[in-house]
């Protein structure tokens, strides 16, 4: 499954909000890569397919109870 690691240091999520409120949770964010952000976002269909394959592989792995 092709992938690229990207870091958004100022991105917010439900998990980051929960941690700010004091919750101790393990979390990760996964999604199709995009070009640009906000006013006009673009992605390639291969990114969507790879994301689906990654989620499917994770859900079928031993990491999920």
N, CA, C and O atoms as a GROMACS GRO file, in nm:
protein
  260
    1UNK      N    1   0.086  -0.117   0.000
    1UNK     CA    2   0.000   0.000   0.000
    1UNK      C    3   0.090   0.124   0.000
    1UNK      O    4   0.164   0.145   0.096
    2UNK      N    5   0.085   0.204  -0.105
    2UNK     CA    6   0.170   0.324  -0.108
    2UNK      C    7   0.121   0.427  -0.006
    2UNK      O    8   0.001   0.447   0.011
    3UNK      N    9   0.216   0.491   0.062
    3UNK     CA   10   0.179   0.594   0.158
    3UNK      C   11   0.290   0.696   0.172
    3UNK      O   12   0.405   0.671   0.135
    4UNK      N   13   0.255   0.811   0.225
    4UNK     CA   14   0.352   0.916   0.258
    4UNK      C   15   0.314   0.971   0.394
    4UNK      O   16   0.196   0.992   0.422
    5UNK      N   17   0.413   0.995   0.476
    5UNK     CA   18   0.392   1.055   0.606
    5UNK      C   19   0.391   1.207   0.590
    5UNK      O   20   0.478   1.264   0.524
    6UNK      N   21   0.294   1.270   0.650
    6UNK     CA   22   0.288   1.416   0.647
    6UNK      C   23   0.253   1.464   0.787
    6UNK      O   24   0.187   1.393   0.863
    7UNK      N   25   0.297   1.581   0.821
    7UNK     CA   26   0.274   1.634   0.955
    7UNK      C   27   0.208   1.771   0.943
    7UNK      O   28   0.256   1.860   0.872
    8UNK      N   29   0.100   1.786   1.015
    8UNK     CA   30   0.029   1.914   1.023
    8UNK      C   31   0.039   1.960   1.168
    8UNK      O   32  -0.047   1.924   1.249
    9UNK      N   33   0.140   2.039   1.204
    9UNK     CA   34   0.162   2.073   1.345
    9UNK      C   35   0.050   2.156   1.408
    9UNK      O   36   0.038   2.157   1.531
   10UNK      N   37  -0.030   2.223   1.329
   10UNK     CA   38  -0.135   2.308   1.387
   10UNK      C   39  -0.274   2.257   1.353
   10UNK      O   40  -0.372   2.331   1.362
   11UNK      N   41  -0.284   2.129   1.313
   11UNK     CA   42  -0.413   2.069   1.277
   11UNK      C   43  -0.487   2.028   1.404
   11UNK      O   44  -0.426   1.977   1.497
   12UNK      N   45  -0.616   2.050   1.408
   12UNK     CA   46  -0.696   2.008   1.523
   12UNK      C   47  -0.786   1.892   1.487
   12UNK      O   48  -0.827   1.878   1.372
   13UNK      N   49  -0.818   1.809   1.584
   13UNK     CA   50  -0.906   1.695   1.563
   13UNK      C   51  -0.986   1.670   1.691
   13UNK      O   52  -0.960   1.733   1.794
   14UNK      N   53  -1.082   1.580   1.683
   14UNK     CA   54  -1.156   1.542   1.804
   14UNK      C   55  -1.061   1.485   1.909
   14UNK      O   56  -1.078   1.509   2.028
   15UNK      N   57  -0.961   1.409   1.864
   15UNK     CA   58  -0.866   1.350   1.958
   15UNK      C   59  -0.782   1.457   2.027
   15UNK      O   60  -0.759   1.449   2.148
   16UNK      N   61  -0.737   1.557   1.953
   16UNK     CA   62  -0.658   1.663   2.016
   16UNK      C   63  -0.743   1.745   2.112
   16UNK      O   64  -0.694   1.792   2.214
   17UNK      N   65  -0.870   1.762   2.080
   17UNK     CA   66  -0.961   1.833   2.172
   17UNK      C   67  -0.981   1.752   2.299
   17UNK      O   68  -0.984   1.808   2.408
   18UNK      N   69  -0.996   1.620   2.286
   18UNK     CA   70  -1.013   1.534   2.403
   18UNK      C   71  -0.888   1.537   2.490
   18UNK      O   72  -0.898   1.542   2.613
   19UNK      N   73  -0.770   1.535   2.428
   19UNK     CA   74  -0.646   1.540   2.505
   19UNK      C   75  -0.632   1.675   2.576
   19UNK      O   76  -0.585   1.681   2.690
   20UNK      N   77  -0.672   1.783   2.510
   20UNK     CA   78  -0.668   1.915   2.573
   20UNK      C   79  -0.760   1.921   2.694
   20UNK      O   80  -0.736   1.997   2.788
   21UNK      N   81  -0.867   1.841   2.690
   21UNK     CA   82  -0.962   1.836   2.801
   21UNK      C   83  -0.919   1.740   2.911
   21UNK      O   84  -0.989   1.725   3.011
   22UNK      N   85  -0.802   1.675   2.893
   22UNK     CA   86  -0.749   1.588   2.997
   22UNK      C   87  -0.761   1.440   2.972
   22UNK      O   88  -0.716   1.360   3.054
   23UNK      N   89  -0.822   1.399   2.862
   23UNK     CA   90  -0.835   1.256   2.832
   23UNK      C   91  -0.698   1.198   2.793
   23UNK      O   92  -0.618   1.264   2.727
   24UNK      N   93  -0.674   1.075   2.835
   24UNK     CA   94  -0.552   1.005   2.796
   24UNK      C   95  -0.591   0.901   2.691
   24UNK      O   96  -0.636   0.792   2.726
   25UNK      N   97  -0.574   0.935   2.566
   25UNK     CA   98  -0.615   0.847   2.456
   25UNK      C   99  -0.502   0.832   2.355
   25UNK      O  100  -0.427   0.926   2.330
   26UNK      N  101  -0.492   0.714   2.298
   26UNK     CA  102  -0.401   0.694   2.185
   26UNK      C  103  -0.480   0.734   2.061
   26UNK      O  104  -0.598   0.704   2.050
   27UNK      N  105  -0.414   0.801   1.970
   27UNK     CA  106  -0.486   0.847   1.852
   27UNK      C  107  -0.393   0.858   1.732
   27UNK      O  108  -0.271   0.866   1.745
   28UNK      N  109  -0.454   0.859   1.616
   28UNK     CA  110  -0.384   0.882   1.490
   28UNK      C  111  -0.488   0.934   1.391
   28UNK      O  112  -0.607   0.908   1.406
   29UNK      N  113  -0.442   1.005   1.292
   29UNK     CA  114  -0.530   1.054   1.187
   29UNK      C  115  -0.482   0.994   1.056
   29UNK      O  116  -0.362   0.988   1.030
   30UNK      N  117  -0.575   0.950   0.974
   30UNK     CA  118  -0.543   0.886   0.848
   30UNK      C  119  -0.636   0.942   0.742
   30UNK      O  120  -0.756   0.956   0.765
   31UNK      N  121  -0.581   0.975   0.627
   31UNK     CA  122  -0.667   1.025   0.520
   31UNK      C  123  -0.592   1.034   0.389
   31UNK      O  124  -0.469   1.026   0.383
   32UNK      N  125  -0.669   1.051   0.285
   32UNK     CA  126  -0.610   1.065   0.152
   32UNK      C  127  -0.531   1.195   0.146
   32UNK      O  128  -0.572   1.297   0.202
   33UNK      N  129  -0.419   1.191   0.079
   33UNK     CA  130  -0.338   1.311   0.063
   33UNK      C  131  -0.411   1.415  -0.020
   33UNK      O  132  -0.490   1.382  -0.109
   34UNK      N  133  -0.383   1.539   0.008
   34UNK     CA  134  -0.445   1.648  -0.067
   34UNK      C  135  -0.338   1.743  -0.117
   34UNK      O  136  -0.226   1.747  -0.065
   35UNK      N  137  -0.372   1.818  -0.215
   35UNK     CA  138  -0.288   1.927  -0.265
   35UNK      C  139  -0.360   2.055  -0.227
   35UNK      O  140  -0.475   2.075  -0.264
   36UNK      N  141  -0.294   2.140  -0.155
   36UNK     CA  142  -0.350   2.265  -0.102
   36UNK      C  143  -0.437   2.232   0.018
   36UNK      O  144  -0.451   2.116   0.057
   37UNK      N  145  -0.493   2.331   0.076
   37UNK     CA  146  -0.580   2.310   0.191
   37UNK      C  147  -0.682   2.422   0.197
   37UNK      O  148  -0.651   2.538   0.168
   38UNK      N  149  -0.798   2.388   0.233
   38UNK     CA  150  -0.911   2.478   0.254
   38UNK      C  151  -0.976   2.527   0.126
   38UNK      O  152  -1.056   2.453   0.068
   39UNK      N  153  -0.948   2.644   0.078
   39UNK     CA  154  -1.032   2.705  -0.026
   39UNK      C  155  -1.050   2.616  -0.149
   39UNK      O  156  -1.156   2.621  -0.212
   40UNK      N  157  -0.952   2.536  -0.185
   40UNK     CA  158  -0.965   2.448  -0.301
   40UNK      C  159  -0.874   2.327  -0.281
   40UNK      O  160  -0.753   2.337  -0.300
   41UNK      N  161  -0.932   2.215  -0.242
   41UNK     CA  162  -0.854   2.094  -0.217
   41UNK      C  163  -0.870   1.998  -0.334
   41UNK      O  164  -0.977   1.985  -0.393
   42UNK      N  165  -0.760   1.931  -0.367
   42UNK     CA  166  -0.760   1.835  -0.477
   42UNK      C  167  -0.692   1.707  -0.429
   42UNK      O  168  -0.600   1.712  -0.348
   43UNK      N  169  -0.738   1.594  -0.478
   43UNK     CA  170  -0.673   1.468  -0.448
   43UNK      C  171  -0.683   1.377  -0.570
   43UNK      O  172  -0.764   1.402  -0.659
   44UNK      N  173  -0.603   1.274  -0.572
   44UNK     CA  174  -0.603   1.178  -0.682
   44UNK      C  175  -0.679   1.054  -0.637
   44UNK      O  176  -0.673   1.017  -0.520
   45UNK      N  177  -0.750   0.992  -0.729
   45UNK     CA  178  -0.830   0.873  -0.695
   45UNK      C  179  -0.741   0.764  -0.634
   45UNK      O  180  -0.788   0.688  -0.549
   46UNK      N  181  -0.615   0.755  -0.676
   46UNK     CA  182  -0.525   0.654  -0.618
   46UNK      C  183  -0.505   0.678  -0.468
   46UNK      O  184  -0.486   0.583  -0.393
   47UNK      N  185  -0.508   0.804  -0.425
   47UNK     CA  186  -0.496   0.835  -0.282
   47UNK      C  187  -0.616   0.783  -0.205
   47UNK      O  188  -0.602   0.731  -0.094
   48UNK      N  189  -0.734   0.797  -0.263
   48UNK     CA  190  -0.856   0.750  -0.198
   48UNK      C  191  -0.854   0.597  -0.188
   48UNK      O  192  -0.888   0.541  -0.084
   49UNK      N  193  -0.813   0.530  -0.296
   49UNK     CA  194  -0.806   0.384  -0.297
   49UNK      C  195  -0.703   0.334  -0.196
   49UNK      O  196  -0.729   0.240  -0.123
   50UNK      N  197  -0.586   0.397  -0.192
   50UNK     CA  198  -0.482   0.356  -0.097
   50UNK      C  199  -0.528   0.376   0.047
   50UNK      O  200  -0.497   0.295   0.134
   51UNK      N  201  -0.600   0.484   0.074
   51UNK     CA  202  -0.653   0.509   0.208
   51UNK      C  203  -0.750   0.399   0.247
   51UNK      O  204  -0.745   0.349   0.360
   52UNK      N  205  -0.838   0.362   0.157
   52UNK     CA  206  -0.934   0.254   0.184
   52UNK      C  207  -0.861   0.123   0.212
   52UNK      O  208  -0.898   0.050   0.303
   53UNK      N  209  -0.757   0.094   0.136
   53UNK     CA  210  -0.680  -0.029   0.157
   53UNK      C  211  -0.609  -0.027   0.292
   53UNK      O  212  -0.601  -0.129   0.360
   54UNK      N  213  -0.557   0.090   0.331
   54UNK     CA  214  -0.488   0.103   0.460
   54UNK      C  215  -0.586   0.082   0.576
   54UNK      O  216  -0.554   0.010   0.671
   55UNK      N  217  -0.703   0.143   0.569
   55UNK     CA  218  -0.803   0.126   0.675
   55UNK      C  219  -0.848  -0.020   0.681
   55UNK      O  220  -0.861  -0.076   0.790
   56UNK      N  221  -0.872  -0.081   0.567
   56UNK     CA  222  -0.914  -0.222   0.562
   56UNK      C  223  -0.807  -0.312   0.624
   56UNK      O  224  -0.840  -0.401   0.703
   57UNK      N  225  -0.680  -0.291   0.590
   57UNK     CA  226  -0.572  -0.372   0.645
   57UNK      C  227  -0.562  -0.353   0.796
   57UNK      O  228  -0.540  -0.450   0.869
   58UNK      N  229  -0.577  -0.231   0.844
   58UNK     CA  230  -0.571  -0.205   0.988
   58UNK      C  231  -0.685  -0.275   1.060
   58UNK      O  232  -0.663  -0.339   1.163
   59UNK      N  233  -0.806  -0.264   1.007
   59UNK     CA  234  -0.922  -0.325   1.074
   59UNK      C  235  -0.913  -0.477   1.078
   59UNK      O  236  -0.970  -0.540   1.166
   60UNK      N  237  -0.841  -0.536   0.983
   60UNK     CA  238  -0.825  -0.682   0.979
   60UNK      C  239  -0.701  -0.729   1.055
   60UNK      O  240  -0.676  -0.849   1.063
   61UNK      N  241  -0.623  -0.636   1.109
   61UNK     CA  242  -0.498  -0.671   1.175
   61UNK      C  243  -0.520  -0.711   1.321
   61UNK      O  244  -0.629  -0.695   1.376
   62UNK      N  245  -0.415  -0.762   1.381
   62UNK     CA  246  -0.419  -0.801   1.522
   62UNK      C  247  -0.420  -0.678   1.614
   62UNK      O  248  -0.440  -0.692   1.735
   63UNK      N  249  -0.400  -0.560   1.560
   63UNK     CA  250  -0.400  -0.438   1.641
   63UNK      C  251  -0.539  -0.399   1.688
   63UNK      O  252  -0.554  -0.321   1.782
   64UNK      N  253  -0.641  -0.454   1.622
   64UNK     CA  254  -0.780  -0.421   1.655
   64UNK      C  255  -0.840  -0.539   1.730
   64UNK      O  256  -0.833  -0.653   1.684
   65UNK      N  257  -0.899  -0.510   1.846
   65UNK     CA  258  -0.962  -0.617   1.925
   65UNK      C  259  -1.091  -0.663   1.862
   65UNK      O  260  -1.157  -0.752   1.914
   0.00000   0.00000   0.00000
